[in-house]
Amino acid sequence: PEDLASLAAVRGATFDRLFLELMIRHHECALVMVADLLATPRAAQDVDVNVFANEIHLVQTAEIDVMHQMLSDLQGAPQ
């Protein structure tokens, strides 16, 4: 709730930066969950679960990279 309140209070490039920072954190949490799953013996032995977990890892990592680039592009944007 605090994060959403912070987002609601800002506009423009400040909103964009905060949104991206929060989404990166959200995606990083998904990567932690996938790592925990894959590190748990027999937890990802089902083919569908294993494929899904690996897909999440690939997609979330790629999206984090894109969001970091977007943050970098915002460096010079006005507040």
C-alpha positions in Angstrom: 0.0 0.0 0.0 2.8 2.4 0.8 4.4 1.9 -2.6 1.1 2.4 -4.4 0.5 5.6 -2.4 3.9 6.8 -3.4 3.1 6.1 -7.1 -0.2 7.9 -6.8 1.6 11.0 -5.4 3.9 11.6 -8.3 3.7 12.3 -12.0 5.8 12.4 -15.2 9.3 11.1 -15.2 9.3 10.7 -11.4 6.3 8.3 -11.7 8.1 6.5 -14.5 11.3 6.0 -12.4 9.4 4.9 -9.3 7.2 2.5 -11.3 10.2 0.9 -13.0 12.1 0.6 -9.7 9.1 -1.1 -8.1 8.5 -3.4 -11.1 12.2 -4.4 -11.1 11.9 -5.3 -7.4 8.7 -7.3 -8.1 10.4 -9.2 -10.9 13.5 -9.8 -8.8 11.2 -11.4 -6.2 9.9 -13.8 -8.9 13.4 -14.8 -9.6 14.0 -15.6 -5.9 10.9 -17.7 -5.9 12.0 -19.6 -9.0 15.5 -20.1 -7.5 14.0 -21.4 -4.3 11.7 -23.8 -6.2 14.6 -25.1 -8.3 16.8 -25.5 -5.3 14.2 -27.6 -3.5 14.8 -31.3 -4.1 12.0 -32.8 -6.3 10.0 -29.6 -6.2 10.3 -29.0 -10.0 10.5 -32.5 -11.2 7.2 -32.2 -13.0 8.0 -31.2 -16.6 5.3 -28.5 -16.8 6.5 -26.9 -13.5 10.1 -27.1 -14.6 9.4 -25.5 -18.0 7.2 -22.8 -16.4 9.9 -22.0 -13.8 12.6 -21.7 -16.4 10.4 -19.6 -18.6 9.7 -17.3 -15.8 13.4 -17.0 -15.1 14.2 -16.2 -18.7 11.3 -13.7 -19.3 11.7 -11.9 -15.9 15.4 -11.5 -16.4 14.9 -10.1 -19.9 12.3 -7.7 -18.6 14.5 -6.5 -15.8 17.2 -5.8 -18.3 14.8 -3.8 -20.4 13.5 -1.8 -17.4 17.1 -1.0 -16.3 17.7 0.4 -19.8 14.5 2.4 -19.5 15.7 3.8 -16.2 19.0 4.7 -17.8 17.1 6.5 -20.6 15.1 8.5 -18.0 18.3 9.8 -16.3 18.1 13.1 -18.3 14.3 13.4 -18.4 12.8 16.3 -16.5 11.0 15.6 -13.2 
